[in-house]
Amino acid sequence: MKALRFFAREDVRLVDIAEPVCGPEEVKIKVKNCSTCGTDVKILHNGHVNITRVTTMGHEVAGEVVEVGPQALGGFQVGDRVQCIAAVPCGECHECRKGWMEVCQNQTSVGYQYDGGFAEYMIVPKQVLKVDGLNQIPENVGYDEASAAEPFACAINAQEQLGIQEGDFVVVFGAGPIGCMHIRIARGVHKAGMIALVDINAERLAMSADAVHPDHVIDASSVDVVEEVMRLTGGRGADVVITATPAKITQEQAIAMAARNGRISFFGGLPKNTGPLPAVAHPWRERLVPGPQQARSGVHLNRPSAGEGPDHPTHPARTGTGGLRDRPTRRSYQGDRRALTAPQGGGRRRGPAAAASPVCTALHECNQSLNSRSCVCQRRVGWR
């Protein structure tokens, strides 16, 4: 069969290999669709620490069951239409027992430790079946939509941690598929208020805006993004900022534009050797900054229920993922927040009187004091 195999950095080949054999505790599928992730591109150029052998790439996989091992878990049958998880938790560590399977300390992955879906056939290993990681695809969901379930679940998880509230002003950096998913979820599930989409590629920005209809479109190649967001919010800043792009400048801008008690998701990882980010501006403003996200184990495919037509936020026509919905979360938003930085010296102190002469840390480093909350840099990056 044909398979796209990783041999080394800058060495990925479409080759002929033997069709895989299904073991007694495994399920074999005929791959119908495997989406390309930005991580696949990174692997092409940089490799990955978890790929230690020649491996078939691809981790956003949907297909049809063609063989079921006699001891395979899940009760699958030949002909079942299925979607496979990408990140595989162990199900046994402290984090998994707490229900935090997306941060499992023993996690393995399809397309890394296990051969992935850029092939005609793929073996679903027993480790996936053990954690209920092979999902039935509803009849009204296509294979292409189902293969997008994994990144969509990552976006759901990120927004759960952000705790988006009705009416929040949301900024999404990155006009690619992930950015579009974030806009759909923020608006359709969390009932966000105004949503701004930011990108430096005018053509892609226009195409994505036509698909998901953000309230504001900001071309970062022609305007100062932070100044524009501050203008749109009357100087208050954005309640929620999501950086769905691997660019450090967007993370710096996110910190600069976040409102008091603002929440920031560094959803897109950064390239190697990017360097440190500035500390969160004004620690007493209680900004939340979670890092890159993975899929929550509680996210699963459901067909839309009666009355949920094309205008419903989870309908395939709206999401492109066939009615993905989330089970009730097993942890609260507030209980899962982790501050990126905190004031030194023990307890949580509030207000400028507790700080020792904070100064501007913007790109121009004007070193203006906080007293007037303004500087020649216009808080382009932030304060320390």
N, C-alpha and C positions, 0 to 999 in steps of 0.2 A: 504494500500500500504506500501511498504518498504521505510524507510527514515533513513538517518544517522543524528542523533540529538545530539546537544551539551546540556548537562545538567549542567556541572560544569568543572572546570579544572581537567584534567585527567579522565573525565567521558563523553565519547562520545559513543553512542550506536546505533546499527542498530535495529530499532524497527518497529513494525506495527502500523500505524496511519490511521485515516480516510482520504480518498481521498479528496483533497481540493475542495471547491465549488467556481465556477467563479462568481464574482459579476458583476453588470451591467456596470461598467467602467473598467473591467479587461479582461485579456486574459489568458486562461489556455493552457499550453503546456504539451505534453508528452516528458519528458527529454530523449534525445538520447545520449548525451554526456555531462559530467561535469568534467572538468579537476581539478586536485588537485594542489593547489597553496602552496608555502612555508608558506603563512600566515595561511593556514588551520592547518598546523603543529604547528605553534605558538599558535593558538587558543586552540588546544588540550591541550597543556602544560600550557598555561598562561591565557586562557580566553581572553576577549577583553572588553574594557570599553563600547563599543556600543552594546554588547550582554547582555541584561538584563533579558532575559527569556529563557526558553527552545526553541531552534531554530534549524531548519533544515539548515545544513551548505552547502557550495558550492556556488561559485560566478562566475565561468567561464562556462557558460551554453549555450547549443544549443539544440534545440528540434523542435517538430512539433506541430503546433496549432491544438487543438482539440475542443476548444470552445471560442467564442468571445462574450463578453457582448454587449448588444444592444447600450450602450452609450460609448463603448470603442473607443479611438482615434486611428488613424493610418490606418483604412480601411483593417484590416487583415481578412483573411478568413480561415476556417478550411482546413487543409492540407498544409498551408504555412510552409516553413522551415525557422526557425528564430534563431537568436543569441541575447542574452540579455546582456545589459551593467551591470557592477558590481557596480560601484560608481554612485550614482544617485544624480545629482545636483537639486537644487530647481527651477532654471530657473528665479528667481526673485530678488536675492540679487545683490549687487553692482558688485561682481565678475562675476556672471552669465550674467548680462547686458553688461559687458565689453567683454564677450565672453570667460572668464577664468573659464569655468565650472568645470575644474578639480581641482580648489581650492575653490569651493563653500563653504561658511561658514556654510551652513545648510545641508551639504551632508548627505545622508543616503546610505545604501548599501544592496544589495541582499546578503542573507546569514548572515546578521547581524540583522537589524531592520525588514527585510522581510525574510520569509522562502526561502531558496536557492534551489540549483539544485541537491543535493545529495538525490534524491527521484525519484519515478517513474513519478510523476506529479508535476508541479510548477505553481503557480499563478504569472503572471506578473502584478504588481500593477499599478494603474493609475498614480502614480508618475513617473514610468519609461516611460509610453506611453506619458505623458505630455511633456517630453523633447526629444521625438523621439528616445528613447533608445532601441527599439526592431527592429532589423535589419533583412531584408530579406537575406537569404543565396543564392548566385548564384548556378546554377545547377551543375557547375563543382567543387564545394567545398563541402567536406564531413563534417559531423557533428563534427568529431574529430578536423578537421582543424578549423572550425568555432569557437569552444569553446576556441581555443587559440588566438582568435582575441583580447581579452581583454589585456593579457600581451604583445602581439605584439604592440598594440596601446600605451601602457605605454612606451615601448622602443622607438617608433617613437617620442613620446612627449619629452622624455629625450634627444634624439639626435637633435631634433629641437632646444631645448634650448642651446645645446652645440655649435650649428653652425658649424658642421664638414665641413671642406673645402677639396676640391680635393687635394690629396697628403698628407694629415695629417697622422702623425704616431699615431696609436690608440692602446691602451692597454686595454684589457678586462679581468678583474678578474672574475673567476667563469666559469667553463666549463659545466654548466648545460644548460637547455633549454633556459633560458633567455640570458645567455652569447652567445649562438649560434645565437639567434635572433639578438642581437646587432651586431654581426659580419656580418650577412647577410645585415642588413640595412646600416651599415657604408660603406660597400663595394658596394652594389648594388644600393643604393639610393644616397649616398653622395660621392661616388667615392674616399673613403679614400685611402691613400697610403699603407704602410706596416701596418699589423695588428698582434699584439701579443696576444695570449691567455695564461692565467696564471691560474694554479690550483695546489693544493697540492695532489690531487688524481690522480696518474699516469694512472690508468685504465680509469677513466672518461675523463681525458685529451686526451688520445689516441682516445677514441671513438668519442668525439666531434670534434677533429681535423680531423678525417676521414670524418666527415659529412660536416663541413663548411670550411675546408682548410685554416686556418690562415697561415700567412707567417712565423710566429715564434711561437713555443710552448715552454713555460717556466714552468718547474716543480719546484714550489716554495719550495718543501720539500728538494730539493737537491742543489739549487743555491740561491744566494742573488739576489732577483728580481730587486731591484733598481739598483744595479751594472750592471746587465745584460741589462736592458733597457738603461742605460747610455752608455753602450758599443755599443749597436745596433744603437744608435742615435748619436754616435760620441761625447758624453758628453752633448748634447743639451737637452735631456729629451723628454718626450712624449707630443705631442700636445693635445691629448685627452686621458683621463683615465676614465674608467667606472668600478665601483666596483659592480658587480652583485652577491654579496655574503654577508652574514650577519656577517662579521668578521672585527673587528676594525683595526687589523693589516694591512688589505688591504687598508683602508682609509689612514692610516699613510704612507704607502708606496706610495700611489697615490700622496699625497702632496709632498713627497720627490722626485718623479721622474718627476713631471710636468715641462714642459718647460716654458720659459717666455711667457706670454699670454696664458698659457696652460689652458685647461678647464677640470674640473673633475665632474663626476656625481656620487654622493653617491646613486646609484640606489637601492641597497639593504639596508633595514633598519637594525638596530643593536638590539641585545637583551636588555632587561631592565638592568639598573644599569651598563651600559658599562663604564661610566665615560667620561670625556671631551676629545676632540681631541686637539692636539696642534694647535696653530694659523697657518694660511696659511703662508708658508715660504716666506720670502721676499715680503711683501705686495706690493711693487712697481712693482712687476712682473705681476700684474693684473691678478691673477688667478681667474677663475670663478668656484664656487662650489655650484651647485644646489643640493637639497636633493632628497629623494626618490620620484619617479614619479607615477602619475596616468594617466589613459587614457584621451586623449584630445577628447572633444565631436565632433570635426570635422573629426575624423578618422572613416572610414566606409568600409564596404566590397564592392569590385567591382570585377567583373570577368575581367581577362586580356583582353585587346582590341585586335583587329586584328593584327597579326604579333608578339604578345608577347608570344612566345613559351616557352618551358621549361627552356631555358637559360636566360629568362628575370628575373630581380631580384624580381619582384612581382608575378611571377607565382607560383602556389601551389607547384610544384615540387621543387622549390627553397626555398620558405619560410616556407612551411608546414602550411600556414594560408590562402590559397585560394586567393591570389592576393589582400592582404590588401594594400590600398593606402590612402594617406592623401589629404584632400581638402587643398586649399591654406590657410596658417596659417593667423590668424587674428592679429598677433602681430609679430614684428621683433625679430630676435635673440638678437640684440644689446640692444633693449629697455627692454628686459626681464631679463637682467643679474643682479644678486644681489651678491655683494661681501660678503664673509664670515666674513672678518675683514677688517679694514682700519686703516691707521695711525691715531694717536690721534691728536686732536687739530684743527679740522675743515677741510680745503681743502685737496685735493688729492695731496700729495707731492710725488715727484719721486726722485730716486737715493739714494745711500747710505749716501750721505752727510747730508740728512735730518733726518736720523735715529739716535737714541741714543744708540750707542754701541750694535748692534744686536749680539747675540751669538748663538751657536749651541744648539738645543734642542733635539738632537738625543738620542736614548735609553741609550747610554753610557755617555751622558752629559759631553763631554770633555771641553765645555765652550770655545772653540776656537773662535777667532773673525772672522768677515766676510772678512777681507781684502784679504786673499788669495783664498777665495771661496773654501777652502778645509779644512778637519779636519780628525781626526783619525776615526770618525764615518762615513765618506763618505756620509754625508747628508742623513743618513738612514731614518730619520723622518722629519727633517726640521730645519729651523732657526727661531729665534725670535729676 
